[in-house]
Amino acid sequence: VEEINATAFHEAGHAVVARFLGLPVTHMTIYFRTYETTAGRNLVDYPHVRGRWIEDLPEVETVIGAEDVDESFLMGLFPDPEGDGLPAYGTGTTELDEYDEAVASDEYDEAHLTHIEERRQEALDWVERRILCTLAGPVAEEIVTGEWNSHGAQFDTMRLVDLVEETFGRDDPALAAPTVDGVADYGPVVRRIKERWGDATRQLLSELWPWVE
């Protein structure tokens, strides 16, 4: 498989799974692995890709389960600091902290605790969808090439590690990077992420593979 084709499957994996899970996809593009940068930052900023050689996908919302997706709670749950009508990157940690504080307090009645738990679960659901669609890129590439591209997946895996550590690390030590000689070792966390969410990602991709192709 040529590198540009592997890259195409990688980006299509991200976009198709994100769209199916109700996460907005406004653009997609294909770059070689040698990314152009501006001020040291990749022009490719998944999942809202900006830069040259961008193709709008106006029809994407009409073809992949969009009628079953309710995105309104995403906009209410997470802020929109850029004013672009898209949910900001986040982990729902505000809702998680709110829940922990409420459980430890005697000030809340059962109805209030139930409401907070629902908000917490919405936050966790959003996080898990972000994990699945982020994994879908490198996993789709692995399906067509037969091997995990550690270099090509580096950007995705670092985002995954940050997201997973902040959300689940306090409850699951295996999802928090150990420190060796003062340096965080992210390898074990990446392996744990692949073990925990890899099968679900592959199952999603197998069901959606015609769209990826």
C-alpha positions as CSV (number, residue, x, y, z in Angstrom):
1,V,0.0,0.0,0.0
2,E,1.5,3.3,-1.0
3,E,2.0,5.9,1.7
4,I,-0.6,8.3,0.3
5,N,-3.2,5.5,0.1
6,A,-2.4,4.5,3.7
7,T,-2.8,8.2,4.7
8,A,-6.2,8.3,2.9
9,F,-7.5,5.3,4.8
10,H,-6.2,6.9,8.1
11,E,-8.0,10.2,7.6
12,A,-11.2,8.4,6.2
13,G,-11.2,6.2,9.3
14,H,-11.2,9.3,11.6
15,A,-13.9,11.0,9.6
16,V,-16.4,8.2,9.0
17,V,-16.3,7.0,12.7
18,A,-16.5,10.5,14.0
19,R,-19.5,11.2,11.8
20,F,-21.2,8.0,12.7
21,L,-20.8,8.7,16.4
22,G,-22.2,12.2,16.1
23,L,-19.0,14.2,16.3
24,P,-19.0,17.0,13.7
25,V,-16.7,16.6,10.6
26,T,-16.6,19.7,8.4
27,H,-13.5,19.0,6.2
28,M,-11.0,16.3,5.5
29,T,-7.7,16.4,3.6
30,I,-4.8,14.1,2.8
31,Y,-1.1,15.1,3.5
32,F,2.0,13.1,3.1
33,R,3.8,12.3,6.4
34,T,6.1,15.3,6.0
35,Y,3.6,17.8,7.1
36,E,3.9,21.5,6.3
37,T,3.9,23.6,9.5
38,T,3.2,27.2,10.4
39,A,4.9,28.5,13.5
40,G,5.7,24.9,14.4
41,R,2.1,23.7,14.3
42,N,0.7,21.2,11.8
43,L,-1.6,22.6,9.3
44,V,-3.7,19.5,9.8
45,D,-5.7,20.0,13.0
46,Y,-7.9,16.9,13.4
47,P,-10.9,16.8,13.3
48,H,-11.5,20.3,11.9
49,V,-8.8,20.3,9.2
50,R,-7.6,23.7,8.0
51,G,-4.9,24.5,5.3
52,R,-4.5,24.1,1.6
53,W,-6.0,21.2,-0.5
54,I,-9.2,21.1,1.6
55,E,-12.3,19.5,0.2
56,D,-15.6,20.5,1.7
57,L,-17.9,17.5,2.4
58,P,-21.4,19.1,2.4
59,E,-23.1,15.7,1.8
60,V,-21.5,13.8,4.7
61,E,-24.2,14.6,7.2
62,T,-26.8,13.0,4.9
63,V,-25.1,9.7,4.5
64,I,-23.9,8.3,7.8
65,G,-26.6,7.9,10.3
66,A,-27.0,11.6,10.9
67,E,-30.8,11.3,11.4
68,D,-30.1,9.3,14.6
69,V,-27.6,11.8,16.0
70,D,-28.5,14.5,18.5
71,E,-25.6,16.9,18.8
72,S,-27.4,19.6,20.8
73,F,-26.2,18.3,24.2
74,L,-22.6,18.5,23.0
75,M,-23.0,22.2,22.5
76,G,-24.6,22.7,25.9
77,L,-22.1,20.5,27.7
78,F,-18.9,22.0,26.2
79,P,-18.1,25.6,25.6
80,D,-17.5,27.2,22.2
81,P,-14.6,29.6,22.8
82,E,-13.8,30.0,19.1
83,G,-17.3,30.9,18.2
84,D,-17.3,28.5,15.3
85,G,-20.4,26.5,16.3
86,L,-18.4,23.4,17.1
87,P,-17.8,21.9,20.5
88,A,-14.4,22.7,22.0
89,Y,-11.9,20.0,22.8
90,G,-12.4,18.9,26.3
91,T,-12.7,15.8,28.5
92,G,-15.8,16.6,30.6
93,T,-13.6,17.0,33.7
94,T,-15.8,19.8,34.9
95,E,-18.8,17.4,35.1
96,L,-16.6,14.7,36.6
97,D,-15.4,17.0,39.3
98,E,-18.9,18.3,39.9
99,Y,-20.1,14.7,40.5
100,D,-17.2,13.9,42.9
101,E,-17.8,17.0,44.9
102,A,-21.6,16.4,45.1
103,V,-21.1,12.8,46.3
104,A,-18.8,13.9,49.0
105,S,-21.3,16.6,50.2
106,D,-24.4,16.4,52.2
107,E,-26.0,19.4,50.5
108,Y,-27.5,17.6,47.5
109,D,-30.7,15.6,47.5
110,E,-31.2,12.4,45.5
111,A,-32.8,14.2,42.5
112,H,-29.9,16.6,42.2
113,L,-27.4,13.8,42.5
114,T,-29.2,11.9,39.7
115,H,-29.1,15.0,37.5
116,I,-25.4,15.4,38.1
117,E,-24.7,11.7,37.4
118,E,-26.6,12.1,34.1
119,R,-24.3,15.0,33.2
120,R,-21.3,13.0,34.2
121,Q,-22.3,10.1,32.0
122,E,-22.9,12.4,29.1
123,A,-19.3,13.7,29.6
124,L,-17.9,10.1,29.7
125,D,-19.9,9.1,26.6
126,W,-18.5,12.1,24.8
127,V,-14.9,11.1,25.8
128,E,-15.4,7.5,24.7
129,R,-16.6,8.7,21.3
130,R,-13.6,10.9,21.0
131,I,-11.4,8.0,21.9
132,L,-13.0,5.7,19.3
133,C,-12.8,8.2,16.4
134,T,-9.2,9.2,17.3
135,L,-8.2,5.5,17.3
136,A,-10.1,4.9,14.1
137,G,-7.5,6.6,11.9
138,P,-4.4,4.6,12.9
139,V,-6.5,1.4,13.2
140,A,-7.9,1.9,9.6
141,E,-4.4,2.4,8.4
142,E,-3.3,-0.8,10.2
143,I,-6.1,-2.8,8.5
144,V,-4.9,-1.9,5.0
145,T,-1.1,-2.0,5.7
146,G,-1.0,-4.9,8.2
147,E,1.0,-3.0,10.8
148,W,0.6,-0.2,13.3
149,N,2.3,2.9,12.1
150,S,3.8,4.3,15.3
151,H,5.2,7.4,13.6
152,G,2.1,8.2,11.7
153,A,-0.1,7.6,14.8
154,Q,2.1,9.7,17.1
155,F,-0.1,12.8,16.9
156,D,-3.2,10.7,17.6
157,T,-1.7,8.7,20.4
158,M,-0.5,11.8,22.3
159,R,-4.0,13.3,22.1
160,L,-5.4,10.0,23.3
161,V,-3.0,9.8,26.2
162,D,-3.9,13.3,27.3
163,L,-7.6,12.7,27.0
164,V,-7.5,9.3,28.8
165,E,-5.2,10.3,31.6
166,E,-7.2,13.3,32.5
167,T,-10.5,11.4,32.4
168,F,-9.8,7.9,33.6
169,G,-6.3,8.0,35.1
170,R,-7.4,8.7,38.6
171,D,-9.6,5.6,38.6
172,D,-7.4,3.3,36.6
173,P,-3.7,3.5,37.4
174,A,-2.9,1.6,34.1
175,L,-4.3,4.7,32.2
176,A,-1.8,7.1,33.9
177,A,1.7,7.3,32.5
178,P,4.4,6.1,34.9
179,T,7.4,8.4,35.5
180,V,10.9,6.9,34.9
181,D,13.8,9.1,36.1
182,G,11.5,12.1,36.0
183,V,10.3,11.4,32.4
184,A,6.7,10.2,31.7
185,D,6.6,6.9,29.8
186,Y,3.5,6.9,27.6
187,G,4.1,3.5,26.0
188,P,2.1,1.5,28.7
189,V,-0.8,3.9,28.4
190,V,-0.9,3.6,24.6
191,R,-0.9,-0.2,24.9
192,R,-3.7,-0.1,27.5
193,I,-5.8,2.2,25.3
194,K,-5.4,-0.2,22.4
195,E,-6.4,-3.1,24.6
196,R,-9.4,-1.3,26.1
197,W,-10.8,0.4,23.0
198,G,-9.1,-1.3,20.0
199,D,-11.7,-4.1,19.5
200,A,-14.6,-1.7,19.6
201,T,-12.8,0.5,17.1
202,R,-12.2,-2.4,14.7
203,Q,-15.8,-3.5,15.0
204,L,-17.1,0.0,14.1
205,L,-14.7,0.2,11.2
206,S,-15.7,-3.3,9.9
207,E,-19.4,-2.2,9.9
208,L,-18.6,1.2,8.3
209,W,-15.8,0.0,5.9
210,P,-17.7,0.7,2.6
211,W,-17.9,4.4,3.7
212,V,-14.2,4.4,4.6
213,E,-13.3,3.0,1.2
